[in-house]
Amino acid sequence: MKNIITIIVLLMLVSLGSSAEENQRKVLQFGIFGAYGWSSHNVSFTSLDGIPNCCPSFKEGKGSGFSFGANMKIPIHDKFLFDFRLGHFNKSGLLRAVETEMISVDYKPYLGEYEHTIDTDINTIGIWTGLTFNLLSSLNFSIGSVFDIVYSDSFDQQEKIINPIDKGTFFNTGTSVRNKTNGSIPNINRLATSIYLNLSYELPMNSDGSLKMIPELSYMHAISNTVVKAPWTINNTSLGISLNYVILNNSQALPELIEQDITPKEGEIIAEHKIIPLSPQLKFVENNNAVESEVDLIKIIETRKTELQPLLNYVFFEQNSNSIPDRYIKLDTNDTKSFAVNNLSMDNSLKNYYQILNIIGFRLLEYPNAILNLKGYNSGVGPEKDNLLLSKNRAESIKDYLVNNWKIDENRIRREAGNLPKNYSNNDDITGIEENARVEISSNYPEIVAPLEISEVTQSITPTNMDIVPTVNNMEMLAEWKLQILVNDNLIMEKTGQDKIEPYYHIELSTLENMDPMNLDSVTALFKAYNKSSQKWEESKKVIAIHNTTQVSRKEVVNQRNRIDKYSLILFPFNSTKISQYNSFLIDLIKENIADNSIIEVKGYTDKSGDEKYNLELSKQRAENVFKKLNNNNATYTGIGESSLLYDNSYPEGRFYCRTVEIIIYTPIDE
């Protein structure tokens, strides 16, 4: 695009000196046009406003359609014409996103695919106003603004299971399609603005040139959003043709050409002066503790991390109380609208656990057919012994929060009461007593209490700081200068001056993090200096490469990315090493993410309850059982015990989250 604009500017400069005979004869031209265009929809939203949709994010869409209308051009200068158009334009497009999710088919893990589509139909009346410049005798370039008035709009939406093709239905519809709806696009902007570029070539259809056929290439770039509350712009490229009638003025006289003799007179002496070159130079340097070193390479280190965190489906209560403890995060009704599970923290399962009531509320809204089961228990000692009313009220307090704050239908929440839980902790110890005073949460939809999947990508840049040093060999001959820093073709810094150049200029490498770092190739410095003696610009250019690398705990892999997958999904009951059926299913899912070249570490942990030596052996047995279930030659296991507690053990939930096995997978991937 940059090269095309450069060529057009050069043609404009050349054409200013050419004959304006034909343009001076033009008084007015008008006609009709028709075109076929291709629309590019750039979007970033999960759903249309107020329209239910489970898509994680729509990113783009495509469409095509016809446009037609009338145009008029009025000469305002030898080379310029005022351009006006009025017509119909179609900006329809299909927004599509495919979501993958691990599901169970015939009781086996399967990578399912869901297709989310929004088919839009948008028709506008467009008003074009701009300037047309005559580049050559028949070649014209136009630029201007477009004001679109939307007079017709609609959408047709659905979500469909596309893999597996012959299996799978949604619970709420009983078919492979859900959220199927149509209507007018909510909150659409009725008035949209764009800028346009147009390149056209005039072909005369008669002897005097009053009738012309004009092939055209146009591009419209949107300035305003299509809807009020979400990023959605529509750009359009079209090929078309105009038929114009030109009104000519044949009486206008042609200007007289005046020749000027610029030949030097006989005996005239032209003074000579000495030219001293500036020889501009550049270098990239890094300053570390006042030690300067030249930089010839930039490294960008990327780490991808995906973590599946367990969601402990227990809520614990203080002794002889049915009030939800303050450490659990509770939101008012307004705040629930902005809550999102994918905004939770990486590397802190316990911090996320305190959002359990909001996670459950959020997921119940996602799955409107899910039923929630709350079973309250007491500790079985002291005033709580056989106190079923206390157990019942504990379940009721959680129900009340979900109904009042998350607006969940009370009929979807079932409550039960019991004394000691089925898998109770040691009731002879205060820690076990605290752990038994709880409400256990379950659902007929496993998604309600499923583990949390959280992803994170981090980058670091080496060197951390960098300067550019421009120099010339003769400051007295320097009239002015310009320094530009580009990353790929993007300008990130520009400095200008006259007779003074600073010793160095700092380059903010942190800006690279906002430019898709893993697709960057080079940093280029351009230094131009104007020489007083030669009255010409002299230029220097310096380019250093960017290498995309990834660093992991075991080694650095150059020109590759690496994925680190960390799983702490497996929580064990008190004093247990047994892998439950649910945990066995989770391990099978984890195995799907292990490649042939993956390195796997399995680490077992316990809480601080009991004897330290016993806990070390308990953690080792937990890790060994998971290691055997993985059945992978690239795996190792170890027991940590209570020597390195993962979480604070002051509360029951901290102790439960310590009874776990971590699986860490290091996988190099080449993209």
C-alpha positions as CSV (number, residue, x, y, z in Angstrom):
1,M,0.0,0.0,0.0
2,K,2.9,2.4,0.9
3,N,4.6,1.7,-2.5
4,I,1.3,2.4,-4.4
5,I,0.8,5.7,-2.6
6,T,4.4,6.7,-3.4
7,I,3.9,6.0,-7.1
8,I,0.7,8.0,-7.2
9,V,2.4,11.0,-5.5
10,L,5.2,10.9,-8.1
11,L,2.7,10.7,-10.9
12,M,0.9,13.7,-9.4
13,L,4.1,15.7,-9.3
14,V,5.0,14.8,-12.9
15,S,1.5,15.6,-14.1
16,L,1.5,19.1,-12.7
17,G,3.9,20.1,-15.4
18,S,2.0,18.4,-18.2
19,S,-0.5,20.0,-20.6
20,A,-3.9,20.9,-19.2
21,E,-5.6,21.3,-22.5
22,E,-8.1,18.5,-22.2
23,N,-9.1,19.3,-18.6
24,Q,-9.6,23.0,-19.4
25,R,-12.2,21.9,-21.9
26,K,-14.2,19.9,-19.3
27,V,-17.1,21.9,-17.7
28,L,-19.0,19.1,-16.0
29,Q,-19.5,15.3,-16.2
30,F,-22.1,13.1,-14.7
31,G,-23.2,9.5,-15.1
32,I,-24.0,6.2,-13.5
33,F,-21.9,3.5,-11.9
34,G,-22.1,-0.2,-10.9
35,A,-19.6,-2.4,-8.9
36,Y,-19.1,-5.7,-7.2
37,G,-17.4,-5.5,-3.8
38,W,-15.8,-7.7,-1.2
39,S,-16.3,-6.8,2.4
40,S,-13.9,-7.5,5.3
41,H,-15.5,-7.5,8.7
42,N,-13.1,-6.8,11.6
43,V,-14.9,-7.7,14.9
44,S,-14.0,-8.4,18.5
45,F,-17.1,-9.5,20.5
46,T,-18.7,-12.6,21.9
47,S,-22.3,-11.9,20.9
48,L,-24.6,-9.2,19.6
49,D,-26.0,-7.0,22.3
50,G,-28.8,-8.9,24.1
51,I,-28.6,-12.0,21.9
52,P,-27.5,-15.2,23.7
53,N,-24.4,-16.7,22.2
54,C,-21.8,-19.1,23.6
55,C,-19.0,-18.1,21.2
56,P,-15.7,-17.2,23.0
57,S,-15.0,-14.5,20.5
58,F,-15.8,-13.5,16.9
59,K,-12.7,-12.1,15.1
60,E,-13.5,-11.6,11.4
61,G,-16.0,-12.1,8.7
62,K,-16.3,-11.9,4.9
63,G,-19.0,-11.0,2.4
64,S,-19.7,-9.6,-1.1
65,G,-22.4,-7.7,-2.9
66,F,-23.3,-5.2,-5.6
67,S,-23.4,-1.5,-5.5
68,F,-24.8,1.1,-8.0
69,G,-25.8,4.7,-8.2
70,A,-25.1,8.1,-9.8
71,N,-22.0,10.3,-9.9
72,M,-21.0,13.9,-10.8
73,K,-17.6,15.6,-11.2
74,I,-17.1,19.3,-11.3
75,P,-13.7,20.8,-12.4
76,I,-12.2,23.2,-9.8
77,H,-8.6,23.4,-11.2
78,D,-6.6,22.3,-14.2
79,K,-5.9,19.0,-12.5
80,F,-8.6,18.7,-9.8
81,L,-12.3,17.8,-9.8
82,F,-14.8,17.8,-7.1
83,D,-16.2,14.2,-6.9
84,F,-19.8,13.5,-5.7
85,R,-21.6,10.1,-5.6
86,L,-24.9,8.9,-4.3
87,G,-25.8,5.2,-4.4
88,H,-26.8,1.9,-2.9
89,F,-24.1,-0.2,-1.2
90,N,-24.2,-3.8,0.3
91,K,-22.0,-4.5,3.3
92,S,-23.3,-8.0,4.2
93,G,-21.0,-10.6,5.7
94,L,-20.8,-13.9,7.5
95,L,-19.1,-13.8,10.9
96,R,-17.8,-17.3,11.8
97,A,-15.8,-18.8,14.7
98,V,-15.0,-22.4,15.5
99,E,-14.6,-23.4,19.1
100,T,-12.9,-26.6,20.3
101,E,-13.6,-28.3,23.6
102,M,-12.7,-31.6,25.1
103,I,-15.9,-33.6,25.5
104,S,-16.9,-37.2,26.3
105,V,-18.2,-39.4,23.4
106,D,-19.1,-42.9,24.3
107,Y,-17.4,-42.3,27.7
108,K,-14.1,-41.4,26.0
109,P,-12.4,-38.0,25.7
110,Y,-13.0,-36.4,22.3
111,L,-12.0,-33.0,20.8
112,G,-15.3,-31.6,19.8
113,E,-15.9,-28.6,17.5
114,Y,-18.7,-26.0,17.6
115,E,-19.3,-23.6,14.7
116,H,-20.7,-20.2,15.7
117,T,-22.1,-18.1,12.8
118,I,-23.8,-14.7,12.4
119,D,-25.0,-14.1,8.8
120,T,-25.6,-10.3,8.4
121,D,-27.4,-8.4,5.7
122,I,-26.6,-4.6,5.7
123,N,-27.7,-2.2,3.0
124,T,-26.9,1.5,3.0
125,I,-27.4,4.7,1.0
126,G,-23.9,6.1,0.6
127,I,-22.9,9.7,-0.1
128,W,-19.3,10.1,-1.4
129,T,-17.6,13.5,-1.4
130,G,-14.0,14.0,-2.4
131,L,-11.3,15.2,-4.8
132,T,-10.2,13.6,-8.1
133,F,-6.7,14.3,-9.4
134,N,-5.7,13.8,-13.0
135,L,-2.5,11.8,-12.8
136,L,-2.0,11.4,-16.6
137,S,-4.2,12.1,-19.5
138,S,-6.7,9.3,-18.8
139,L,-5.6,8.0,-15.3
140,N,-7.3,9.6,-12.2
141,F,-6.9,9.2,-8.5
142,S,-9.7,10.1,-6.0
143,I,-9.8,10.4,-2.2
144,G,-12.6,11.5,0.1
145,S,-15.1,10.6,2.7
146,V,-18.2,8.4,2.7
147,F,-21.3,8.8,4.8
148,D,-23.5,5.7,4.9
149,I,-27.1,5.7,6.0
150,V,-28.2,2.2,7.0
151,Y,-31.8,1.6,5.7
152,S,-32.0,-2.2,5.9
153,D,-30.3,-4.6,8.3
154,S,-30.9,-8.1,9.6
155,F,-29.0,-11.1,11.0
156,D,-29.4,-14.9,11.2
157,Q,-27.5,-16.6,14.0
158,Q,-26.9,-20.2,15.0
159,E,-24.4,-22.4,16.9
160,K,-23.8,-25.9,15.5
161,I,-21.9,-29.0,16.5
162,I,-19.7,-29.8,13.4
163,N,-17.4,-32.5,15.0
164,P,-18.4,-35.2,15.6
165,I,-20.8,-34.9,12.6
166,D,-23.0,-37.8,13.4
167,K,-23.1,-37.5,17.2
168,G,-23.8,-35.0,19.8
169,T,-26.8,-32.8,20.7
170,F,-27.2,-29.8,23.0
171,F,-29.1,-30.5,26.2
172,N,-31.4,-27.4,25.8
173,T,-32.5,-28.2,22.2
174,G,-32.1,-31.9,21.7
175,T,-30.4,-31.2,18.3
176,S,-27.0,-30.3,17.0
177,V,-28.0,-26.6,16.8
178,R,-28.7,-24.1,19.5
179,N,-29.1,-20.3,20.0
180,K,-30.7,-20.1,16.5
181,T,-32.3,-16.7,16.1
182,N,-32.7,-13.9,13.6
183,G,-33.9,-10.3,13.5
184,S,-32.6,-6.8,13.2
185,I,-29.0,-6.1,14.4
186,P,-29.2,-4.6,17.9
187,N,-27.8,-1.1,18.5
188,I,-26.6,-0.7,14.8
189,N,-25.2,2.7,13.9
190,R,-27.6,4.2,11.4
191,L,-24.9,6.7,10.2
192,A,-21.4,5.3,9.4
193,T,-18.3,7.1,8.1
194,S,-15.5,5.8,5.9
195,I,-12.6,7.2,3.8
196,Y,-12.3,6.0,0.2
197,L,-9.5,5.7,-2.4
198,N,-10.3,5.3,-6.1
199,L,-8.2,4.6,-9.1
200,S,-9.9,5.0,-12.5
201,Y,-9.0,5.0,-16.2
202,E,-11.1,6.9,-18.8
203,L,-11.9,5.2,-22.2
204,P,-13.5,7.5,-24.8
205,M,-16.5,6.0,-26.5
206,N,-16.9,8.7,-29.2
207,S,-14.8,11.0,-31.3
208,D,-15.0,14.2,-29.2
209,G,-14.6,12.4,-25.8
210,S,-17.9,13.5,-24.4
211,L,-19.0,9.9,-23.6
212,K,-16.6,7.8,-21.5
213,M,-16.5,4.3,-20.1
214,I,-14.4,4.3,-16.8
215,P,-13.2,1.1,-15.2
216,E,-12.6,1.7,-11.4
217,L,-10.8,0.1,-8.5
218,S,-12.1,1.4,-5.1
219,Y,-11.3,0.8,-1.4
220,M,-13.3,2.0,1.6
221,H,-11.8,2.0,5.1
222,A,-14.3,2.3,7.9
223,I,-13.8,5.0,10.6
224,S,-16.9,4.3,12.7
225,N,-18.1,1.1,14.3
226,T,-21.0,-0.8,12.8
227,V,-22.8,-1.1,16.2
228,V,-22.7,1.1,19.3
229,K,-21.4,-1.2,22.0
230,A,-18.8,-3.4,20.3
231,P,-15.7,-3.1,18.0
232,W,-17.0,-4.0,14.5
233,T,-15.7,-2.2,11.3
234,I,-16.4,-3.1,7.7
235,N,-13.8,-2.4,4.9
236,N,-14.7,-2.9,1.3
237,T,-12.7,-3.4,-1.9
238,S,-14.6,-3.2,-5.2
239,L,-14.2,-3.4,-9.0
240,G,-16.7,-1.5,-11.1
241,I,-17.4,0.6,-14.1
242,S,-18.9,4.1,-14.7
243,L,-20.6,5.5,-17.8
244,N,-20.2,9.3,-17.9
245,Y,-21.3,12.1,-20.1
246,V,-18.9,15.1,-20.3
247,I,-20.0,18.6,-21.1
248,L,-17.2,20.3,-23.0
249,N,-16.3,24.0,-23.5
250,N,-14.7,24.2,-26.9
251,S,-14.4,28.0,-27.0
252,Q,-11.7,28.3,-24.3
253,A,-8.3,29.6,-25.7
254,L,-5.2,27.6,-25.1
255,P,-2.5,29.4,-23.0
256,E,0.6,30.6,-24.9
257,L,3.9,28.9,-24.2
258,I,6.8,31.2,-23.4
259,E,10.3,30.0,-24.0
260,Q,13.1,31.2,-21.8
261,D,16.8,31.1,-22.8
262,I,18.8,29.9,-19.9
263,T,22.1,29.3,-21.8
264,P,25.1,30.8,-19.9
265,K,26.5,34.0,-21.6
266,E,29.9,33.8,-23.3
267,G,32.7,34.4,-20.8
268,E,30.5,33.8,-17.7
269,I,32.3,32.1,-14.9
270,I,30.5,29.8,-12.4
271,A,32.1,29.8,-9.0
272,E,33.2,26.4,-7.5
273,H,33.3,25.5,-3.9
274,K,34.8,22.5,-2.0
275,I,32.4,19.7,-1.0
276,I,33.1,18.1,2.4
277,P,31.2,14.8,2.9
278,L,29.3,14.2,6.2
279,S,29.6,10.4,6.1
280,P,26.7,9.7,8.6
281,Q,27.1,6.6,10.7
282,L,24.9,4.6,13.1
283,K,25.3,2.0,15.8
284,F,23.0,0.3,18.3
285,V,24.4,0.1,21.8
286,E,23.4,-1.3,25.2
287,N,24.4,0.4,28.5
288,N,24.9,-1.9,31.5
289,N,26.4,-0.2,34.6
290,A,28.0,2.5,32.4
291,V,29.6,-0.2,30.2
292,E,28.7,0.3,26.6
293,S,28.5,-2.7,24.2
294,E,27.3,-2.8,20.6
295,V,24.0,-4.7,19.9
296,D,23.8,-6.8,16.8
297,L,20.8,-9.1,17.8
298,I,17.5,-8.7,19.7
299,K,16.0,-11.8,21.3
300,I,12.3,-12.1,22.2
301,I,11.6,-14.9,24.7
302,E,8.1,-16.2,24.8
303,T,6.6,-18.6,27.3
304,R,3.2,-20.1,26.8
305,K,1.5,-21.5,29.9
306,T,-1.8,-23.3,30.2
307,E,-3.0,-24.3,33.7
308,L,-6.0,-26.5,34.6
309,Q,-6.8,-25.7,38.2
310,P,-9.0,-28.0,40.4
311,L,-12.2,-26.4,41.7
312,L,-12.8,-27.8,45.2
313,N,-16.5,-28.2,45.4
314,Y,-16.8,-27.6,49.2
315,V,-17.7,-24.5,51.1
316,F,-16.5,-24.5,54.7
317,F,-18.3,-22.9,57.7
318,E,-17.2,-21.7,61.1
319,Q,-18.2,-23.9,64.1
320,N,-21.9,-23.7,65.0
321,S,-22.5,-21.1,62.2
322,N,-24.5,-21.1,59.0
323,S,-23.2,-17.8,57.7
324,I,-20.9,-17.9,54.7
325,P,-17.4,-16.8,55.9
326,D,-16.1,-13.4,54.8
327,R,-13.1,-15.0,53.0
328,Y,-15.5,-16.1,50.3
329,I,-15.9,-13.3,47.7
330,K,-19.5,-12.2,47.3
331,L,-20.7,-9.9,44.6
332,D,-23.8,-7.7,44.4
333,T,-26.2,-8.1,41.5
334,N,-24.6,-5.3,39.4
335,D,-21.0,-6.7,39.8
336,T,-22.1,-10.2,38.7
337,K,-22.8,-8.8,35.2
338,S,-19.0,-8.1,34.7
339,F,-17.7,-11.3,36.3
340,A,-15.9,-13.7,33.9
341,V,-14.2,-17.0,34.7
342,N,-11.5,-16.4,32.1
343,N,-10.3,-13.3,34.1
344,L,-9.2,-15.4,37.1
345,S,-5.6,-15.7,38.3
346,M,-2.8,-17.9,37.0
347,D,-0.8,-19.9,39.5
348,N,-3.2,-19.4,42.4
349,S,-5.8,-22.1,42.7
350,L,-6.7,-21.1,46.3
351,K,-7.3,-17.4,45.4
352,N,-9.6,-18.6,42.6
353,Y,-11.3,-21.0,45.0
354,Y,-12.7,-18.1,47.0
355,Q,-14.7,-17.1,43.9
356,I,-16.4,-20.5,44.0
357,L,-19.9,-19.1,44.6
358,N,-19.5,-16.7,41.7
359,I,-18.0,-19.4,39.4
360,I,-21.0,-21.6,40.2
361,G,-23.4,-18.7,39.5
362,F,-21.7,-17.8,36.3
363,R,-21.8,-21.4,35.0
364,L,-25.4,-21.9,36.0
365,L,-26.3,-18.9,33.7
366,E,-24.2,-20.5,30.9
367,Y,-26.0,-23.8,31.3
368,P,-29.7,-22.9,32.0
369,N,-30.8,-26.6,32.2
370,A,-28.3,-27.6,34.9
371,I,-29.6,-28.6,38.3
372,L,-27.4,-27.8,41.4
373,N,-27.2,-30.1,44.4
374,L,-26.2,-28.6,47.8
375,K,-25.7,-31.0,50.7
376,G,-25.0,-29.5,54.1
377,Y,-23.0,-31.3,56.8
378,N,-22.0,-30.7,60.4
379,S,-18.7,-31.6,62.2
380,G,-20.4,-34.2,64.4
381,V,-18.9,-32.9,67.7
382,G,-20.1,-30.5,70.4
383,P,-23.2,-28.3,69.7
384,E,-23.0,-29.5,66.0
385,K,-23.4,-33.2,66.8
386,D,-26.6,-34.5,65.0
387,N,-27.6,-30.9,64.3
388,L,-29.4,-31.5,60.9
389,L,-31.1,-28.0,61.1
390,L,-27.6,-26.4,61.1
391,S,-26.6,-28.6,58.1
392,K,-29.8,-27.6,56.3
393,N,-29.3,-23.9,57.0
394,R,-25.8,-24.0,55.7
395,A,-27.1,-25.3,52.3
396,E,-29.9,-22.6,52.4
397,S,-27.4,-19.8,52.9
398,I,-25.6,-20.7,49.6
399,K,-28.9,-21.1,47.8
400,D,-30.0,-17.7,49.0
401,Y,-26.8,-16.1,47.6
402,L,-27.3,-17.7,44.2
403,V,-31.0,-16.7,44.0
404,N,-30.7,-13.2,45.3
405,N,-27.3,-12.1,43.8
406,W,-27.1,-14.2,40.6
407,K,-30.8,-14.5,40.0
408,I,-30.8,-18.3,39.7
409,D,-34.2,-19.9,39.7
410,E,-34.8,-21.4,43.1
411,N,-36.3,-24.5,41.5
412,R,-33.0,-25.4,40.0
413,I,-31.3,-25.7,43.4
414,R,-31.9,-28.9,45.5
415,R,-30.9,-28.9,49.2
416,E,-30.2,-31.9,51.5
417,A,-28.9,-32.2,55.1
418,G,-26.6,-34.7,56.7
419,N,-24.4,-35.2,59.7
420,L,-20.8,-36.2,58.9
421,P,-19.8,-36.2,55.2
422,K,-19.2,-39.6,53.5
423,N,-15.5,-38.9,53.1
424,Y,-14.9,-37.2,56.4
425,S,-11.6,-36.0,57.9
426,N,-10.1,-37.1,61.2
427,N,-12.7,-36.0,63.8
428,D,-10.3,-36.4,66.7
429,D,-8.3,-33.4,65.5
430,I,-9.4,-29.7,65.4
431,T,-8.3,-29.5,61.7
432,G,-10.5,-32.4,60.8
433,I,-13.5,-31.0,62.7
434,E,-13.1,-27.7,60.7
435,E,-13.0,-29.7,57.4
436,N,-16.2,-31.6,58.2
437,A,-18.3,-28.5,58.7
438,R,-19.1,-27.9,55.1
439,V,-21.5,-27.9,52.1
440,E,-20.7,-30.1,49.2
441,I,-21.7,-28.9,45.7
442,S,-22.5,-31.1,42.7
443,S,-24.6,-31.0,39.5
444,N,-26.1,-33.1,36.8
445,Y,-23.9,-31.0,34.4
446,P,-20.3,-31.8,35.1
447,E,-19.4,-28.4,33.6
448,I,-20.7,-26.6,36.7
449,V,-17.9,-27.9,39.0
450,A,-15.3,-28.7,36.2
451,P,-11.7,-27.6,36.6
452,L,-10.7,-24.1,35.6
453,E,-8.7,-23.7,32.4
454,I,-6.5,-20.6,32.5
455,S,-3.9,-19.6,29.8
456,E,-1.1,-17.0,29.8
457,V,1.5,-15.9,27.3
458,T,4.5,-13.8,28.5
459,Q,7.3,-12.2,26.7
460,S,10.6,-10.8,27.7
461,I,13.0,-8.8,25.5
462,T,16.9,-8.9,25.5
463,P,18.6,-6.4,25.7
464,T,16.3,-4.7,28.2
465,N,17.4,-1.3,27.1
466,M,19.0,0.0,23.9
467,D,20.2,3.3,22.4
468,I,20.9,4.4,18.9
469,V,24.1,6.5,18.3
470,P,24.1,8.7,15.2
471,T,27.3,10.5,14.2
472,V,28.7,12.7,11.3
473,N,32.4,13.4,10.6
474,N,32.0,17.2,10.3
475,M,29.4,19.0,12.4
476,E,30.2,22.4,10.7
477,M,28.8,21.2,7.4
478,L,25.6,19.8,9.0
479,A,22.5,21.9,8.2
480,E,19.7,19.6,9.4
481,W,19.1,15.9,10.1
482,K,16.4,13.2,10.6
483,L,16.5,9.9,12.5
484,Q,13.9,7.2,12.2
485,I,13.5,3.8,13.9
486,L,11.3,1.2,12.3
487,V,10.3,-2.3,13.4
488,N,9.5,-4.3,10.3
489,D,7.8,-1.4,8.4
490,N,6.3,0.3,11.4
491,L,7.7,3.6,12.6
492,I,8.2,3.6,16.4
493,M,10.5,6.7,16.8
494,E,11.4,9.8,14.9
495,K,13.8,12.6,15.8
496,T,14.8,15.7,13.9
497,G,17.2,18.6,14.4
498,Q,19.5,21.2,12.8
499,D,23.1,21.7,13.9
500,K,23.1,19.6,17.1
501,I,23.0,15.8,17.6
502,E,22.7,14.2,21.0
503,P,25.3,11.5,22.0
504,Y,22.5,8.9,21.9
505,Y,18.7,8.4,21.7
506,H,16.9,5.8,23.8
507,I,14.8,3.2,22.0
508,E,11.8,1.9,24.0
509,L,12.0,-1.8,23.3
510,S,8.9,-2.3,25.5
511,T,6.8,-1.1,22.5
512,L,7.6,-4.4,20.8
513,E,5.4,-6.3,23.2
514,N,2.4,-4.5,21.7
515,M,3.3,-5.5,18.1
516,D,2.9,-9.3,18.0
517,P,6.5,-9.9,19.0
518,M,6.8,-13.4,17.6
519,N,6.2,-12.1,14.1
520,L,8.9,-9.4,14.1
521,D,11.9,-9.7,11.9
522,S,14.2,-6.7,12.3
523,V,14.8,-3.2,13.7
524,T,16.0,-0.6,11.2
525,A,17.6,2.8,11.8
526,L,17.6,5.5,9.1
527,F,19.8,8.6,9.5
528,K,19.7,11.4,7.0
529,A,21.9,14.4,7.2
530,Y,21.8,17.5,4.9
531,N,25.2,18.7,3.8
532,K,25.7,22.5,3.6
533,S,28.6,22.2,1.1
534,S,26.9,19.9,-1.4
535,Q,23.4,21.0,-0.6
536,K,22.3,17.3,-0.7
537,W,21.1,14.7,1.7
538,E,23.4,11.9,2.8
539,E,22.0,8.8,4.4
540,S,23.0,5.9,6.6
541,K,21.1,2.7,7.4
542,K,21.6,0.1,10.1
543,V,19.6,-3.1,10.5
544,I,19.7,-5.7,13.3
545,A,17.8,-8.9,13.3
546,I,15.1,-10.1,15.8
547,H,15.3,-13.7,16.8
548,N,12.3,-15.3,18.4
549,T,13.3,-17.6,21.2
550,T,11.8,-19.4,24.1
551,Q,13.3,-20.2,27.5
552,V,12.1,-22.9,29.8
553,S,13.4,-24.2,33.1
554,R,15.5,-27.0,31.6
555,K,17.0,-25.4,28.5
556,E,16.7,-22.6,25.9
557,V,15.4,-23.6,22.5
558,V,16.4,-21.1,19.8
559,N,13.9,-20.3,17.0
560,Q,11.2,-22.3,18.7
561,R,8.3,-21.7,21.0
562,N,7.7,-24.0,24.0
563,R,4.5,-24.8,25.8
564,I,4.5,-25.4,29.5
565,D,1.3,-27.1,30.7
566,K,0.7,-27.3,34.4
567,Y,-2.0,-29.5,35.9
568,S,-2.9,-29.6,39.6
569,L,-6.3,-31.3,39.0
570,I,-6.0,-34.3,41.3
571,L,-7.2,-33.6,44.9
572,F,-7.1,-36.5,47.4
573,P,-9.3,-37.0,50.4
574,F,-7.7,-37.0,53.9
575,N,-5.0,-39.7,54.3
576,S,-5.8,-41.2,50.8
577,T,-3.6,-42.1,47.8
578,K,-6.5,-43.7,45.8
579,I,-7.2,-42.2,42.3
580,S,-10.9,-41.8,42.0
581,Q,-12.8,-42.6,38.8
582,Y,-13.2,-38.8,38.1
583,N,-9.4,-38.3,38.7
584,S,-8.7,-41.2,36.4
585,F,-10.8,-39.5,33.7
586,L,-8.8,-36.2,34.2
587,I,-5.5,-38.1,33.8
588,D,-6.7,-39.5,30.5
589,L,-7.5,-36.0,29.3
590,I,-4.1,-34.8,30.4
591,K,-2.5,-37.6,28.4
592,E,-4.0,-36.2,25.2
593,N,-1.7,-33.1,25.6
594,I,1.5,-35.1,25.9
595,A,3.6,-35.2,22.7
596,D,6.3,-37.8,21.9
597,N,9.0,-35.2,22.8
598,S,7.3,-33.9,26.0
599,I,9.1,-34.0,29.4
600,I,6.8,-34.7,32.3
601,E,7.4,-34.1,36.0
602,V,5.0,-35.5,38.6
603,K,5.1,-34.1,42.1
604,G,3.1,-35.2,45.2
605,Y,2.2,-33.0,48.1
606,T,0.4,-33.2,51.4
607,D,-0.9,-30.7,54.0
608,K,0.8,-30.3,57.4
609,S,-1.6,-32.5,59.4
610,G,0.1,-35.6,60.9
611,D,3.7,-36.8,61.1
612,E,6.2,-35.3,58.7
613,K,7.9,-38.6,57.6
614,Y,4.5,-40.2,57.1
615,N,3.4,-37.3,54.9
616,L,6.5,-37.5,52.8
617,E,5.8,-41.2,52.1
618,L,2.1,-40.4,51.5
619,S,3.0,-37.7,48.9
620,K,5.4,-40.1,47.2
621,Q,2.7,-42.8,46.9
622,R,0.3,-40.3,45.5
623,A,2.8,-39.2,42.8
624,E,3.7,-42.8,42.0
625,N,0.1,-43.8,41.4
626,V,-0.4,-40.9,39.0
627,F,3.0,-41.7,37.4
628,K,1.8,-45.3,36.7
629,K,-1.5,-44.1,35.3
630,L,0.3,-41.8,32.9
631,N,2.5,-44.7,31.7
632,N,5.0,-42.5,29.9
633,N,8.8,-43.2,29.5
634,N,9.6,-39.5,29.6
635,A,7.9,-39.0,33.0
636,T,9.6,-38.8,36.5
637,Y,8.0,-38.5,39.9
638,T,8.9,-37.4,43.4
639,G,7.3,-36.8,46.8
640,I,7.5,-33.4,48.4
641,G,5.3,-34.0,51.5
642,E,4.7,-31.0,53.8
643,S,8.3,-29.6,53.3
644,S,7.0,-27.2,50.7
645,L,3.4,-26.3,51.4
646,L,1.6,-25.1,48.3
647,Y,-1.0,-23.0,50.3
648,D,-1.6,-21.6,53.7
649,N,-3.0,-24.4,56.0
650,S,-4.8,-22.1,58.4
651,Y,-8.2,-22.9,56.8
652,P,-9.6,-26.3,55.6
653,E,-9.6,-25.3,51.9
654,G,-5.8,-24.6,52.1
655,R,-5.2,-28.1,53.5
656,F,-7.4,-29.7,50.8
657,Y,-5.6,-27.9,48.0
658,C,-2.3,-29.2,49.4
659,R,-3.4,-32.8,49.1
660,T,-2.6,-32.9,45.4
661,V,-0.3,-34.1,42.6
662,E,1.1,-31.6,40.1
663,I,1.8,-32.7,36.5
664,I,4.1,-30.3,34.6
665,I,4.6,-30.9,30.9
666,Y,7.3,-29.2,28.9
667,T,6.7,-29.5,25.1
668,P,8.8,-27.7,22.4
669,I,6.6,-26.7,19.5
670,D,7.7,-25.2,16.1
671,E,5.3,-22.8,14.5
